[in-house]
Amino acid sequence: MITITRRLEFDAGHRIMRHESKCRHPHGHRYALEVACQAPELDGCGRVIDFGKIKDLVGGWVDDNLDHAFLVCERDDVMLRMLETGEDGVPFRHFRLAAEPTAESLAELLLGKCRELLAPFHISVVRVRVYETPNCWADAS
């Protein structure tokens, strides 16, 4: 079976409330997302799926929800108060997660979202990899 992978990138901020070091403080990352897909057979063009479909659907969702947003745990009352108050009454762009916004929780969230978005194409999303830095990543499969 052939596996294809599409890489997407986005910028976002976060903090890990209970982190024992610097990551407890608000900071940002240039995240990279890899979406690996398989299909039982190739399409008429000899592809698992057009890479552009992944970019349009998954990349579009990422752009609309995560890019240039602050990723925040729904239990982080301090950050939520600041983000929802915003500046001049305009809330800051943010995305709520049930868990701490770690690479692991993002990979799990994005695996589910990719499977949902790509389901109409009858392919399997077999792995999502989220790079928090060039040297640190989490896989969900």
PAZAPA-4460 file (N, C-alpha, C; in steps of 0.05 Angstrom, whole numbers, plus 32768, in hexadecimal, padded with zeros to 4 digits):
% residues 141
    n_x    n_y    n_z   ca_x   ca_y   ca_z    c_x    c_y    c_z   seq   type   mol
   8011   7FE8   8000   8000   8000   8000   8012   8019   8000     1      M     A
   8009   802D   7FF2   8019   8046   7FF0   800E   805A   8004     2      I     A
   8020   8068   8011   8019   807D   8024   8023   8097   8018     3      T     A
   8012   80AC   8018   801B   80C7   8011   8019   80D9   8029     4      I     A
   8029   80EE   8029   8029   8101   803F   8029   811D   8035     5      T     A
   8018   812D   8040   8017   814A   803A   801F   8159   8053     6      R     A
   8031   816D   804F   803B   817D   8065   802D   8199   8064     7      R     A
   8024   81A2   807A   8018   81BD   807C   8026   81CB   8094     8      L     A
   8027   81E5   8094   8033   81F4   80AA   8020   820A   80B3     9      E     A
   8022   8211   80CD   8012   8227   80D8   8020   8232   80F0    10      F     A
   8019   824A   80F7   8024   8258   810F   800F   825A   8124    11      D     A
   8016   8254   813D   8003   8256   8153   8012   825A   816D    12      A     A
   8004   8264   8180   800F   8267   819B   8002   8253   81AE    13      G     A
   800E   824F   81C4   8003   823E   81D9   8012   8241   81F3    14      H     A
   8008   8234   8207   8018   8230   8220   800E   8216   822D    15      R     A
   801F   8209   823B   8018   81F1   8249   8016   81F8   8267    16      I     A
   7FFE   81F9   8272   7FFA   8204   828D   800B   81F7   82A2    17      M     A
   800E   81DD   82A2   801C   81CF   82B7   8039   81C8   82AF    18      R     A
   8043   81D4   829B   805E   81CE   8292   8072   81D7   82A8    19      H     A
   8087   81C7   82AC   809A   81CD   82C1   80AF   81E2   82B9    20      E     A
   80AE   81EC   82A0   80C3   81FE   8297   80B7   8214   8286    21      S     A
   80C6   821D   8272   80BF   8235   8262   80A5   8232   8254    22      K     A
   809D   821A   824C   8084   8217   823C   806B   821D   824C    23      C     A
   806E   8224   8265   8057   822D   8276   804F   8249   826D    24      R     A
   8061   8257   8261   805C   8273   8258   8051   8273   823B    25      H     A
   8041   8287   8235   8037   8289   8219   804E   828D   8206    26      P     A
   804D   827E   81F0   8062   827F   81DB   8057   8274   81C1    27      H     A
   8066   8275   81AC   805C   826C   8192   806E   8259   8184    28      G     A
   8063   824C   8170   8072   8238   8160   806A   823B   8143    29      H     A
   807C   8232   8132   8076   822D   8115   8071   820F   8114    30      R     A
   8058   8207   8116   8051   81EB   8115   8052   81E1   80F9    31      Y     A
   8058   81C7   80F6   8055   81B9   80DD   8043   81A1   80E2    32      A     A
   8032   819B   80CF   801F   8185   80D1   8024   8173   80B8    33      L     A
   8027   8159   80BD   8029   8146   80A7   8011   8134   80A9    34      E     A
   8004   8131   8092   7FEC   8120   8090   7FF3   8109   807D    35      V     A
   7FF4   80F0   8088   7FFB   80D9   8078   7FE1   80C9   8072    36      A     A
   7FDD   80C2   8058   7FC5   80B5   804F   7FCB   809D   803E    37      C     A
   7FB8   808A   803F   7FB9   8072   802E   7F9E   806D   8022    38      Q     A
   7F9D   805E   800C   7F84   8056   7FFF   7F87   8039   7FF6    39      A     A
   7F71   802A   7FF5   7F72   800F   7FEC   7F7B   800C   7FCF    40      P     A
   7F75   8021   7FBF   7F7E   8022   7FA4   7F82   803E   7F9B    41      E     A
   7F93   8042   7F87   7F99   805D   7F7E   7F82   8067   7F6C    42      L     A
   7F7F   8081   7F6A   7F6A   808D   7F59   7F72   808B   7F3C    43      D     A
   7F62   8096   7F2B   7F67   8095   7F0E   7F80   80A2   7F05    44      G     A
   7F8B   80B4   7F15   7FA4   80C1   7F0F   7FBC   80B3   7F1C    45      C     A
   7FB7   809D   7F2A   7FCC   808E   7F38   7FD4   809A   7F52    46      G     A
   7FC1   80A7   7F60   7FC7   80B4   7F7A   7FB6   80A9   7F90    47      R     A
   7FC0   80AB   7FA9   7FAF   80A6   7FC0   7F99   80BB   7FC2    48      V     A
   7FA2   80D4   7FC0   7F90   80EB   7FC0   7FA1   8102   7FB5    49      I     A
   7F94   8115   7FA9   7FA3   812D   7F9F   7FAD   813C   7FB8    50      D     A
   7FC7   8142   7FB8   7FD2   8151   7FCF   7FC3   816C   7FD3    51      F     A
   7FBA   8177   7FBE   7FAB   8191   7FC0   7F91   818E   7FD0    52      G     A
   7F84   8177   7FCF   7F6C   8173   7FDF   7F73   8174   7FFD    53      K     A
   7F89   8168   8005   7F91   8169   8021   7F97   8186   8028    54      I     A
   7FA6   8194   8017   7FAC   81B0   801C   7F93   81C1   801F    55      K     A
   7F80   81BD   800C   7F67   81CD   800D   7F56   81C7   8025    56      D     A
   7F52   81AE   802B   7F40   81A6   8041   7F4C   81A8   805C    57      L     A
   7F63   819A   8060   7F70   819B   807A   7F7D   81B6   807E    58      V     A
   7F8C   81BF   806A   7F99   81D9   806C   7F85   81F0   8071    59      G     A
   7F6E   81EE   8063   7F59   8202   8067   7F4F   8202   8083    60      G     A
   7F4A   81EA   808F   7F41   81E9   80AA   7F56   81F4   80BD    61      W     A
   7F6F   81EC   80B9   7F85   81F6   80CA   7F86   8215   80C8    62      V     A
   7F85   8220   80B0   7F86   823D   80AC   7F6F   824A   80BB    63      D     A
   7F57   823F   80B9   7F3F   824B   80C5   7F3F   8249   80E3    64      D     A
   7F4C   8234   80EF   7F49   822F   810B   7F63   8232   811C    65      N     A
   7F7A   822A   8111   7F92   8229   8121   7FA7   823E   8119    66      L     A
   7FA9   8245   8100   7FBE   8257   80F7   7FBC   8273   8104    67      D     A
   7FD1   827C   8110   7FD2   8296   811E   7FBD   8298   8134    68      H     A
   7FB8   8281   8141   7FA6   8281   8158   7FB6   8278   8170    69      A     A
   7FAB   827D   8187   7FB7   8274   81A0   7FA8   825A   81A8    70      F     A
   7FB6   8244   81AA   7FAB   822B   81B1   7FA9   8229   81CF    71      L     A
   7F91   8225   81DA   7F8E   8228   81F7   7F7C   8211   8201    72      V     A
   7F85   8207   8218   7F75   81F2   8226   7F5C   8200   8232    73      C     A
   7F46   81F2   822F   7F2D   81FE   8239   7F2D   8202   8258    74      E     A
   7F40   81F6   8266   7F42   81FA   8283   7F56   8211   828A    75      R     A
   7F62   821E   8276   7F75   8233   827B   7F66   824E   827E    76      D     A
   7F5A   8252   8295   7F4A   826A   829A   7F59   8284   8297    77      D     A
   7F72   8284   829E   7F83   829D   829C   7F85   82A5   827F    78      V     A
   7F8D   8292   826D   7F91   8299   8251   7F76   829E   8244    79      M     A
   7F62   828E   824A   7F48   8292   823D   7F3C   82AE   8244    80      L     A
   7F40   82B7   825D   7F36   82D1   8264   7F43   82E7   8253    81      R     A
   7F5E   82E5   8250   7F6D   82F8   8240   7F65   82F6   8222    82      M     A
   7F63   82DE   8218   7F5D   82DB   81FB   7F41   82E4   81F4    83      L     A
   7F2E   82DE   8206   7F12   82E5   8200   7F0D   8302   8205    84      E     A
   7F1C   830F   8217   7F19   832C   821B   7F25   833B   8204    85      T     A
   7F3C   8331   81FB   7F49   833D   81E4   7F52   8359   81E8    86      G     A
   7F52   8368   81D2   7F5B   8383   81D1   7F44   8394   81C6    87      E     A
   7F3D   83A9   81D4   7F27   83BB   81CC   7F0D   83AB   81C8    88      D     A
   7F09   8396   81D9   7EF1   8386   81D7   7EF1   8371   81C1    89      G     A
   7F06   836F   81B2   7F08   835B   819C   7F19   8344   81A6    90      V     A
   7F0D   832C   81A9   7F1C   8315   81B3   7F33   830E   81A1    91      P     A
   7F48   8303   81AD   7F5F   82F9   819E   7F58   82DE   8192    92      F     A
   7F63   82D9   817B   7F5D   82BF   816D   7F68   82A8   817E    93      R     A
   7F57   8295   8184   7F60   827E   8193   7F4F   8265   818C    94      H     A
   7F5A   824E   8193   7F4D   8235   818E   7F4F   8225   81A8    95      F     A
   7F37   821D   81B2   7F35   820E   81CB   7F39   81F0   81C7    96      R     A
   7F49   81E4   81D9   7F4D   81C8   81D9   7F44   81BD   81F4    97      L     A
   7F3A   81A4   81F4   7F33   8197   820E   7F4B   8191   821F    98      A     A
   7F62   818C   8211   7F7B   8185   821F   7F8F   819C   821D    99      A     A
   7FA5   8199   822B   7FBB   81AC   8228   7FC4   81AC   820A   100      E     A
   7FCB   81C3   81FF   7FD2   81C4   81E3   7FEF   81BA   81DD   101      P     A
   7FF3   81A1   81E3   800D   8194   81DD   800D   818A   81C0   102      T     A
   8025   8183   81B7   8027   8177   819C   8016   815D   819B   103      A     A
   8016   814E   81B1   8007   8135   81B3   7FE9   813B   81B0   104      E     A
   7FDE   814E   81BE   7FC1   8153   81BC   7FBA   815F   81A1   105      S     A
   7FCB   816F   8196   7FC6   8179   817B   7FC6   8163   8166   106      L     A
   7FD9   8150   8168   7FDA   813A   8155   7FC1   812A   8157   107      A     A
   7FB7   8124   816F   7F9F   8115   8172   7F86   8124   8167   108      E     A
   7F84   813E   816D   7F6F   814E   8162   7F6F   814F   8144   109      L     A
   7F87   8153   8139   7F89   8156   811C   7F85   813B   810D   110      L     A
   7F8C   8125   811A   7F87   810B   810E   7F68   8108   810A   111      L     A
   7F59   810D   811E   7F3C   810C   811C   7F31   811F   8107   112      G     A
   7F3B   8137   8107   7F31   814B   80F4   7F38   8143   80D7   113      K     A
   7F51   8139   80D3   7F59   8131   80B8   7F47   8119   80AE   114      C     A
   7F42   8107   80C0   7F31   80F0   80B8   7F15   80F9   80B1   115      R     A
   7F0B   810C   80C0   7EF0   8117   80BA   7EF0   8126   809F   116      E     A
   7F03   8137   809A   7F04   8147   8082   7F09   8137   8069   117      L     A
   7F19   8122   806B   7F21   8112   8054   7F10   80F9   8050   118      L     A
   7EFD   80F4   8061   7EEB   80DC   8060   7EDD   80DA   8044   119      A     A
   7ED4   80EF   8038   7EC6   80EC   801E   7ED7   80E1   8008   120      P     A
   7EF2   80E0   800C   7F04   80D6   7FF7   7F0B   80B9   7FFA   121      F     A
   7EFF   80AC   800F   7F03   808F   8013   7F20   8087   8015   122      H     A
   7F2F   8097   8024   7F4B   8092   802A   7F4E   808F   8048   123      I     A
   7F64   8084   8050   7F6A   8081   806D   7F80   8095   8075   124      S     A
   7F7A   80A5   8089   7F8F   80B6   8095   7F9D   80A5   80A9   125      V     A
   7FB5   809D   80A3   7FC3   8089   80B4   7FD4   8095   80C9   126      V     A
   7FDC   80AE   80C5   7FED   80BB   80D9   7FEC   80D9   80D6   127      R     A
   7FEC   80E7   80EC   7FF0   8104   80ED   8008   8109   80FE   128      V     A
   801A   8119   80F4   8032   8121   8104   8031   813F   8107   129      R     A
   8034   8148   8120   8035   8165   8126   8050   816B   8131   130      V     A
   805E   817D   8122   8078   8187   812B   8073   81A0   813A   131      Y     A
   807C   81A0   8153   807B   81B9   8163   8094   81CA   815E   132      E     A
   80AA   81BC   815A   80C4   81C8   8151   80CF   81B5   813C   133      T     A
   80E4   81BD   812E   80F0   81AB   811A   80FA   8191   8127   134      P     A
   8100   8191   8141   810B   8179   814E   80F8   816A   8160   135      N     A
   80DF   8174   8163   80CC   8169   8176   80B1   8165   8169   136      C     A
   80A6   814D   8169   808C   8148   815D   807D   8132   816B   137      W     A
   8064   8130   8165   8052   811B   816F   8043   810F   8158   138      A     A
   803F   80F5   8159   8030   80E6   8145   8017   80DB   8151   139      D     A
   8001   80DC   8141   7FE8   80CE   8148   7FE0   80BD   8131   140      A     A
   7FD9   80A4   8137   7FD1   8092   8121   7FBB   807F   812B   141      S     A
***
